[in-house]
Amino acid sequence: MAGQGQELKMNEPSLNDYLPLLKAKGYQAYSFDVSAIKGRNVTFNVREFVNGKEVEDSPRLLMPYTIQANGDKLIIGFLPSETDSLALFCFSLENTLSFTSSLKLRQIYWESENKYIYSYVSRPFELTSPLDKEAFIPLVFYSSFWYDAEYKVTRCCGENYIKPDLSSDIPNQSPHYYAIGITTY
């Protein structure tokens, strides 16, 4: 008798209902409260690493100039690319600036499948305080999968948040990754 009074109803979809769909299609967004640096000068940086070592000749600055932060929110997002050798990402600093750039990706060899693939994933960095001036503040970690010979699979599993000093397990395993962040002045 109690079951007869229950019914299912369709809800009007909200914006949050679309998030899993967007993520499945390659969209990913990280939102940061940057009100603590409002009014300070900021540069946007990307640091590239191969086999745990920073690539010295890789361009670090995404923009050749410094801007003043005028908003409280920074969004770093990823979007689908038309080519598998590039990742597209976007910086959007509220009331200040928004731009899109790309990251060059590297293939890994999937031995058990006898093929090369591009496979990357993003994770946020653990945020630390205080925010030192003129110090790089890593915000998003973008890393390649690696081949696990024991299980004959490619994978990129581990921590949900990466330590800013890159001492987490994933940076030690990933053959190629980027640390995306800001420097304040």
Backbone torsions as a table, in degrees:
resi	resn	phi	psi	omega
1	MET	NA	-39.4	-177.2
2	ALA	-65.8	-33.0	-178.4
3	GLY	-69.5	-21.5	-177.7
4	GLN	-73.1	-20.9	-178.9
5	GLY	-86.2	-7.6	-178.0
6	GLN	-90.7	146.9	176.2
7	GLU	-150.2	154.2	175.6
8	LEU	-92.7	145.2	178.3
9	LYS	-129.9	145.3	175.0
10	MET	-87.6	133.2	176.8
11	ASN	-96.8	156.9	170.5
12	GLU	-74.0	126.8	-177.7
13	PRO	-63.3	141.5	175.2
14	SER	-101.8	171.9	177.8
15	LEU	-58.7	-38.8	178.6
16	ASN	-61.7	-26.9	178.6
17	ASP	-68.6	-22.0	-180.0
18	TYR	-87.3	-14.9	-177.0
19	LEU	-58.4	-45.8	177.8
20	PRO	-62.6	-33.2	178.2
21	LEU	-67.5	-44.0	178.9
22	LEU	-64.2	-42.5	179.0
23	LYS	-62.0	-41.1	179.0
24	ALA	-63.0	-26.1	179.0
25	LYS	-93.1	4.2	174.7
26	GLY	105.0	5.9	177.6
27	TYR	-92.8	133.4	178.6
28	GLN	-144.5	135.3	-179.5
29	ALA	-131.8	140.4	174.2
30	TYR	-121.8	127.0	-177.6
31	SER	-111.2	131.8	-178.0
32	PHE	-125.4	135.2	172.7
33	ASP	-81.5	109.7	-178.3
34	VAL	-112.0	24.9	179.9
35	SER	-60.4	-24.9	179.7
36	ALA	-68.1	-19.2	-179.8
37	ILE	-111.3	9.6	179.2
38	LYS	-57.2	132.0	-179.5
39	GLY	89.8	-11.7	178.6
40	ARG	-91.8	158.3	176.7
41	ASN	-80.6	142.1	-174.6
42	VAL	-135.2	142.3	166.2
43	THR	-119.9	151.3	178.6
44	PHE	-102.0	130.2	-174.1
45	ASN	-127.0	149.5	170.5
46	VAL	-133.2	127.9	177.1
47	ARG	-115.3	128.5	-177.7
48	GLU	-102.5	141.0	-179.7
49	PHE	-131.8	137.2	174.3
50	VAL	-125.0	125.2	-178.5
51	ASN	50.4	41.2	175.0
52	GLY	82.5	-1.8	-178.9
53	LYS	-114.7	137.1	-179.9
54	GLU	-67.6	136.2	178.2
55	VAL	-79.7	111.5	-173.7
56	GLU	-69.0	-34.6	-176.5
57	ASP	-91.6	7.8	176.1
58	SER	-80.6	134.3	179.5
59	PRO	-62.5	131.4	-177.9
60	ARG	-92.5	-39.4	-176.8
61	LEU	-87.1	131.8	176.1
62	LEU	-79.6	-24.6	178.5
63	MET	-135.2	139.5	-176.3
64	PRO	-78.4	11.5	-179.0
65	TYR	-140.5	165.1	-179.7
66	THR	-101.3	141.8	178.0
67	ILE	-121.7	161.5	177.2
68	GLN	-94.7	128.5	179.6
69	ALA	-73.4	121.6	-178.7
70	ASN	-115.7	4.3	-177.8
71	GLY	-125.5	176.5	-177.7
72	ASP	-102.5	-7.1	-173.8
73	LYS	-132.7	137.9	173.4
74	LEU	-121.5	129.0	175.7
75	ILE	-112.6	128.7	169.3
76	ILE	-115.8	120.0	-175.7
77	GLY	-132.8	158.4	177.4
78	PHE	-117.7	145.2	-179.5
79	LEU	-137.9	160.3	-177.0
80	PRO	-61.0	144.7	178.5
81	SER	-111.2	151.6	178.5
82	GLU	-78.3	-11.3	178.6
83	THR	-129.2	144.3	-177.2
84	ASP	-79.5	-5.9	179.5
85	SER	-94.4	0.2	177.7
86	LEU	-130.7	142.6	171.1
87	ALA	-110.0	135.2	177.1
88	LEU	-100.8	136.4	176.4
89	PHE	-141.1	160.8	-174.9
90	CYS	-130.5	138.2	169.3
91	PHE	-107.4	132.6	175.0
92	SER	-137.3	107.4	178.8
93	LEU	-101.7	113.3	-174.4
94	GLU	-47.3	133.5	177.4
95	ASN	59.4	16.7	-176.0
96	THR	-129.4	-62.4	-170.3
97	LEU	-167.5	151.7	173.6
98	SER	-143.4	136.3	177.5
99	PHE	-153.8	158.7	178.5
100	THR	-116.7	143.6	178.5
101	SER	-142.5	-179.6	-178.8
102	SER	-132.7	157.9	176.4
103	LEU	-121.1	133.8	175.9
104	LYS	-78.5	131.7	-178.8
105	LEU	-103.3	159.4	178.6
106	ARG	-121.2	142.0	178.1
107	GLN	-75.8	152.9	168.6
108	ILE	-121.0	151.9	-179.7
109	TYR	-91.4	121.8	177.8
110	TRP	-95.7	93.0	-170.2
111	GLU	-57.1	-47.9	-175.6
112	SER	-66.8	-22.9	177.0
113	GLU	-100.1	-4.6	-179.8
114	ASN	52.4	50.2	178.0
115	LYS	-153.4	160.7	175.4
116	TYR	-97.7	141.4	179.6
117	ILE	-137.8	158.2	168.0
118	TYR	-107.8	122.9	178.3
119	SER	-150.8	116.9	-176.0
120	TYR	-133.0	158.6	177.6
121	VAL	-146.5	153.7	179.1
122	SER	-113.5	152.6	175.8
123	ARG	-148.2	151.3	175.8
124	PRO	-79.5	154.9	171.0
125	PHE	-83.7	153.7	168.6
126	GLU	-65.4	135.2	179.6
127	LEU	-91.9	136.0	-178.5
128	THR	-120.0	158.6	176.7
129	SER	-125.9	157.0	-7.2
130	PRO	-78.1	168.9	178.4
131	LEU	-88.2	98.2	-178.1
132	ASP	-71.5	137.7	175.5
133	LYS	-68.9	144.8	178.8
134	GLU	63.2	19.2	174.8
135	ALA	-111.4	139.2	177.1
136	PHE	-67.4	129.1	178.1
137	ILE	-111.3	101.7	179.6
138	PRO	-73.0	135.6	-177.8
139	LEU	-117.3	-43.6	-177.7
140	VAL	-130.7	134.7	179.2
141	PHE	-105.1	125.7	-178.8
142	TYR	-122.5	110.7	-169.2
143	SER	-129.3	152.3	175.1
144	SER	-76.5	149.7	167.4
145	PHE	-69.6	170.5	174.7
146	TRP	-136.2	161.1	179.9
147	TYR	-88.5	127.2	177.4
148	ASP	-102.3	102.0	-175.4
149	ALA	-64.2	-32.3	-178.4
150	GLU	-62.5	-43.3	-177.8
151	TYR	-102.2	-2.4	178.6
152	LYS	56.3	44.5	178.6
153	VAL	-137.1	161.1	167.8
154	THR	-95.6	143.4	-178.0
155	ARG	-154.1	164.8	173.6
156	CYS	-154.7	71.9	-177.4
157	CYS	-119.2	155.5	-178.2
158	GLY	154.5	-138.9	-174.4
159	GLU	-63.1	150.4	174.0
160	ASN	-82.0	-25.2	178.4
161	TYR	-128.0	137.3	-178.8
162	ILE	-96.3	137.2	178.1
163	LYS	-71.0	139.2	-177.0
164	PRO	-59.9	-25.4	178.6
165	ASP	-86.3	6.7	177.8
166	LEU	63.5	25.1	-180.0
167	SER	-86.5	2.1	177.8
168	SER	-68.8	165.8	-178.4
169	ASP	-66.0	-40.8	-175.1
170	ILE	-59.6	-47.6	177.5
171	PRO	-60.6	-27.9	178.4
172	ASN	-74.1	-21.2	-179.0
173	GLN	-99.3	-35.9	-173.4
174	SER	-70.9	129.2	179.3
175	PRO	-74.6	-18.6	-176.8
176	HIS	-152.0	129.9	177.1
177	TYR	-156.9	166.0	177.5
178	TYR	-124.2	143.8	170.1
179	ALA	-110.5	117.4	-176.0
180	ILE	-108.8	130.3	-178.3
181	GLY	-169.8	-157.9	-175.8
182	ILE	-134.6	160.3	169.2
183	THR	-126.3	133.8	179.8
184	THR	-109.3	152.7	-179.0
185	TYR	-131.1	NA	NA
